Amino acid sequence: MGSSARGVRKASTQQAGSSGVRQALGQLRERLERVGFDEDGVDRLVRHSGSLGFDEGLAALRLRPGADEPLAVLVRLFLARQTLPTAAVAGALEPVDVGELARAGLVTVSDGTVRTRFALQPFAGLLIASDRLASRMRPDHVLNVGPATRMVAALTVRRPTETALDFGTGSGVQAFLAARHCERVVGLDLNPRALRLARMNAELNGVENVEWREGNLFEPAGDERFGLVVANPPFIISPVNELAYRDGGLEGDLFSREVVVGAAGHLEEGGFATILCSWVTEPGGDGMKAPRSWLEGSGCDAWVLELVTDDPVRYAMRWNGSAGRRPEAVAAAAEHWVADYRARGIEAIASGAIILRKRSGPNWERFDHLAAEARGDAGEHLERVFAAQDLLLSMRDGRDLLKMRLAPAPGVKVLERRLPGGELERCRLTVEQGLPLSGRVPVEVAPVLARLDSRRTVADALVEVAGEVDALAAAAVPALRELVARGLLVAQPSG
């Protein structure tokens, strides 16, 4: 997450780093790559063939026989945050100049030892410097790569565009990922310390097409329009202004509203936005009520993905917990939050992602509960769902589906459960990559599903299974329509 809405500062695009620092950071990137300091390499080393948890493995790494090998030394330095002898670090980093890393602000050298000022995480082919979670965090704490970072990255459409905007850029992760498929990226944040760290991360990763701006909400973006907007902002509904990355500084869910409205207003025609946010809802109520009101007149199609809905106590406890903090301290910090929720009549808080697409004409809305994290990059799945909504809304009636040729989308699998005698008990579709949306298929429709390909229409498949179209149409049409809507079945060209 990035910074809150408090205050206004002048936009800043200055790039930092002397030639010596840039060279050292570039050499560091190359050295870490050579020794295997990537997600897989670090995970294998730390978890010790799966016998240890990650944090446990980090703590035990210095006890292992290979603790002085280059990869182990660098993991101990940058992830375990251990203070190590300068000679050991210099040997592991050869030919990187440790003094230049100190001038870059990444490490400190003192009394023959080296310690890192920031955690250095490998993620998606990047190296990201950030602060580590702790029981006490400074107000301008820069959050590390965590579940929210991964969620936004997975739920971003990765089509090439000219410009992209990363709102609440923090350490710069989403900006760097966008820079791979966008010509120019703007990273916004209110936290000047976050922007300094993002600039260093840009140097470390050799990214040159990102411009950094400091300021309040979308003001530094002016009237610009973007083909992509990503936002992992401080969306937590809190009554305090303690942590820039967490607390938006506005009452209730108003900060989330400002981000969603602002993102919609800065999209160009056809552009996509991915926004993490929280909104006040009612237990068992309409999950779209708040997002729908935010998006009225926005000119955007919207897909709301609810990840979780919490009662006030659970929500307050979750967002006041941190590494090493005792449960009693968490409950004490959460007490003020719960009292504020009760005073406002807040009974439930939903958290999730809102995916927008700017499109002229009548716009549609869709709401789904996402029970699990995305499986890898879900960008193509998102585009299938948006295309499917357009297609289904263009139909005159449900029976238009009978004329279509449908087939499972790429990477979709059919899972069946059968009784001992072979009778089909349950059938569903699932994805190898994308969004794990439920794709249940009525048992009587499963034989139809098995016949769907580019050669047959749905009507043809129904006739093959039941002898006539209408015998199964009442069950098959709504089931197949929902599988199309969820991006699990896709229309095939005719002929």
N, C-alpha and C positions, 0 to 999 in steps of 0.2 A: 504494500500500500504506500501511497505517497503522503502529501501533506494536507493539512486542514484548510478551512476557508478563512482563518483568522488573518486580518491585516492585508495590506496591499503593498507590493514592492515592484520596483521597476523591472521590466523584463531584461534578462541577461542572456547574451549569446556567446560570451567570451569562452574560448577554449584555453585550457591550462596545460602547462608542461613544457620544460625546456627540451632541447634536442637530446641532451644526455638522459633525461628522465624518460622521454619517449623511447629512446633506444633500449634502455634498461627494461622498460615494461614490455617492449616487443620481444626482447631476448627471454624474459621471464615466461611469456606465453609459449615460445618455442621450446624452452627447457621443460616446462611442465608437460607439454604435449609429448616430448621424447620419453619422459620417465613414466608415462601412463597416468598422469594426474587428470583423469576424466571420470565421468560418473561410474562407468563399469569398473574401471581399474581401482578407484578409491573404495567402492562398495565391496569388491572382492577382498581387498587388503584388510579393511576394517572389520568386516563381519567374520573373517577367519573361516571361510567355507560355510558360512551360515550358522556357525555355532554360537555367535554372539550378536546381540543387538547393536545398532550403529553407535549409540552413545557409549555403551559398555565396551565395544570394540575400540573406540577412540581412546578411552581411558586406559585400556590394557595394552595399547600398541607399543608403548615404551618398554614393556616387559617381554616382548617377543624377540626371538633370535635375530630377526632381520631389522631390528629397530633403527640401525644406523645406515640402512640402505637409502639411496636418494629419495625414492617415493615415500618411504616411511618417515623420513626426516621432514619432508615437505608437508605431508599430511599432519604430522605432529605439530608443525609450526603454524600452518594456515587454518587447520580445522580444529585440532585439539587445543590450539592457542597456548602451547607450551613454550617456555623460555629455554632456548637452546644455545650451546656454545657457538660463537661466531665461526670458528673453524669448521664445525660440522655443517652449518648452514651454507657457508661459502662453498664447501666441497660438493654439497648436494645441488647447488645452484650453478656451478661452473658452466659457462663463463659470465654469468650475470654479476654485475657489480652491486654488492649489498649496500654500499654507500649511496648509490643512485636510487635504490628502492627506498632508502630512508629519506632522501630528498623528495621523492615522489609522495611521501606520507604513508606508505604502505607498511613499513616496519620501523622499529626503533632499535638502535645499536648502542649498548652501554655496558661498560665494565666487562668486555669480552663476551657478551651474550647478545642474542637477537630475539626479539619478540615481535609478533605482528600486531598492528593496531586494528586490523579488521579480519574477520573470517573471509576466506577465499573459497568459494564453492564452484565446482564444475556443474554446469547445467546447459543442456541442449547445445553442446559444442562451444559454450561460452565459459568465461571465468568471471565470477561476480564477487566483488568485494562488498561487504556489508557488516553491520554490527551483529553480534551474537545476542540471542535472547538471554536475559538475565533476570534475577529477582527484582533488581532495580534498574530502570532504564532511563536514560537522559531524555528530556522532552523532544529533542531533534533526532532521536534514534532512527537509524535507517534499517529497515527490516530486511532480513535475509530471504533467500529463496525458500518459500514454503508452499503449503497446499493452495493458497489463493493465487500465488504466482503461477503455479502449474496449471490451475484451472483456467485462468485467463489465457495463457499461452495455448492451451488445448482448444479453447472455444473461440479462437480468432480465425476468421476467413483469410487464407493466405494467397489471395489472387494479387498479381502485380498491379500496383497503383502508383500514381505520381507522387502523392503526398500522404503522410500518415501523422496522426497526433496521438501521443502517449500522455494521458492526463494522470497526474500523480505518479510521475515516473519513478520516484524513489531512487534505487540504485541503477535504473536504466534498463532493466531486463527486457521489458516489452518493446522499448524503443529499438534495442539491438536486434530483436527477432524481426520486427517490422522492417528494419533497414536491409534485410536480406531480400525482400521482394518489393520494396518501395524505393523510389528514386530519392526522396527527401523525407526526413522524419523530424518532427518537433516534439521535444520532451518538456512537459510543464511540471513545475512543482513550486510550492510555497517555501519549502525548507531549503535554505541556501546550502546547508551542509550536505543534504542529499544530492544537490546538483554538483557540488564539488566532487563527491564520490562518483557520481555518474560520469563526469568528465574523465576521471581517472580510469574508470572501467572502459570507457570508450578507447582510451589510449592502450589499455591492456589488451583489448580485443581487436585493435586495429580497425575500428569503425569510424568512418570519416563523414558519413552523410546524415548525422544527427545534429540538430541545433537545439541548444538548451535555453529555456526561458523561465524566469522566476516571476511569480505573481499570484494573484488571487483568482481562484476558479478559472474561468476561460478567458479572463481579460487579456492575458498575454497573446492569445490567439487572434484577437481582434475580430475582423469579419472574414477571416480565411475559411475556406471550405476544404474538406479532406476526403479522400477516398476510403480512409480507414481511421476509426477512432477506437482506441483501447483504453480502458480505465479500471484500475485497481485502486480506488481512492480510499480515504479514511471514512468508510461508509457506516461504521458502527454507531448504533443509536445509543448515545451516552450523554449524561448530564454534566460531564466534566470536559476540561480542555488540558489534559495532562500529556498526551502523546500525539505528536504531529501525524504519525502514520495511522493512528486509530480513530482519533476524535475529530469530527468535522467542524465542531464549533457552532452548529445550528441546532435548534430544538427538534426533537423527534426524528422523523425521517426526512426532514427538509433538505439536508445535505445530499442525500441520495436523489431526491427530486431534482435539485439543481444540476447534478451531474448528468442525469438522464436527459433532462430538457436541453442542457447545454450541448451534450453530444449530438442529439438529434439536430440541433440548430447549426452545427458545424459540419454536417455531412453534405457532400455533394451528391447529385443524382446518381443512384446506383451504389452509393457507398455503404459500407457495413460498419457497425459499432458493436463492441462487446464491453459490457459494464457489469462489474460486481456491485451489489448494493443490498441494503436491508430496507424492509418496509413494514409499517404497522399493519396488522391484519386482524381478523377475528377468528377465534377457534372454530374450525370447520366452515369458515365463511368463504367468500369469493376471493381467491388468491390474486385475481387480476384487478381488484377494485382500485388499489392505490396506483399501480403502474398504468392502468388504463386512464386514470385522471391526469397523470403526469404527461401522457403522450397525446392527449386530445389536441388535434390540429397540428401535430408535429410533421405530418407528411411522411411518416415512416410505418412500414410493416414491423410488427414486434412479436418476438417469441420469448416468452418469460419462462425460465427454467428455475423452478423452486428446488433448492437443495435441501433445506431443512426449515421447519417452523418450530420455534422454541417458546416456552412460557417465560415470563420475565426472570424468574430465578435462574433457570438454566442458562439463559442468554447472558445474564450479568456475571454468573460464575465463570462461564467460558472465556469471556473477554477480559476478565480481571486476573485470570491465571497466567503464570509465566514460569519459566524454568527456575526450579528451586524454591518457589514460593509456597509456604505452608498453607494448608487448606483453611486454617483459621484466619490467616491474613487475607486470603482471597475472599472469604465470606465477609470480612469486615469492609473491604473495598467495595464489594458488590452491594452492601446494604443501602448505600446512598442511591445507587442506580435503581434498585427495586422500589425504594420509596418514591422516586421520581416517576417510574412507570405507573405505579398505583395512583399517584396524584393526577396523572394524565389519562387515566382510564385505559392504559395499554395492557391488553390481556395476552397478546401473542405477537411475535416478531418473526417475519419470514426473511430468509437470506437466500440469495441466488444470483443468477445472471440474467441480464436482459440483452437480447441480440436484436439489433435494429438494422433495417435497410431503408434508405431513403428512396421513395418511389412516388412519382406523380400518379394521381388517380385515387380511387377508393382504396383504403388501406385495410389490412386484416390484422388480427391479433390471435395468438395461440398461447395456451398455458399448459405446461407439463411439469410433473414432478420427476426429478432426476435422482434416483435412489443411490447411485454410485458415481464415482469419478469417471470422466471420459477415458476411453482406452486409446491412448496416444493422441495424435493430431486429429481433431474432429472437424477441421475446416471444411472438407469435402462433404461430410455428412450434413453440416449446417446448410451448405448451398443446396444439397438435394432437398432438404425440408422446405426451404424457401421456394424452390422451383415447384415442388409438389403442391404447396399451398396455392400458388398462382394457377397451376393446372386444374386443381380440383374446384377452385372458385370460378373458373371459366366454363365449367360444365353446366348445361341447362338443367340436368337432373342426374340422380345417382346412376341411372341405367346407361348413361353415356360411358361409364366405365366398362360395360360389356363389350364395347367396340375396340377397346384398347388392347395392345400387346404389352404385358407386364413380365418382368423377370426380377429375381433377387438382385439387389444392388451389389457392386463389387465388395467382396469381403464378408458378405452376409452368409450365415450358416443356418441350416434348418436342424433344430434339435427335437428329437422325438423320445417319448418314454412309453414303453410298451409293457403290457402284462405278460406273465410267463407264457401264455398261449399265443402271444404275438399280436394281440389286439391293441390298437393304438389308444393310449390313455391321455396323452398330452402332447401338444405340438407348439413350438414357438420359434421365432426367428431371433437371432442375436448377431452382433457385429464383432468382427475381429478388431476393427479400429473405428472409433467414433463414439457415439453416445449410446450407453446401455439402456435404451428405452425398451420397455416391455413390448414384445411382438407376438402376443398370444394368437393362436389360430384355432378356431373351433374344429373339433375332431372331424366333423363331417365335411369341412372345407379343405382339410389337409390333402386329400387326393387331387383337388383342383390346383392347389399350390404346386404340387409336384409336376404339373403339366404346363406351367406358365413359362414361356420362352418367347423368343422373337418371331416364331413362326405361327403361333396360335393367338387368337384373341381370347379374352376371358370367356366370351360366349362359346367359342370352340371347346375350351377346356371343360366348361359346364356340361356341354352335350356329351363329351367323351366319358365323363364320370357318371352323369345321371340320366342320359338319354335325351334330355331336353333342357332348355335354359332355365325355365321357371321353377323347376323342381328344387334347385339349390340357390337360386338368385337371391332370395330373401335373406339367407344366412351369409352367402359369399360376398355380395356387393358391399355391405357395410364393413365387413372384416377386412377385405382387400383394400377398400378405400382408406381405412385407418393405417394399414401397413404402408400404403403409398405416402400418406401424410407424415408418417414417422421416418421416411427416407429409407425404408427397408426393401420396398419394391419400387422399381423405376419403370417409366414408360419407355418402350422400345420403338424405333422408327418402323413405320408400316412398310410393307412390301418385301 
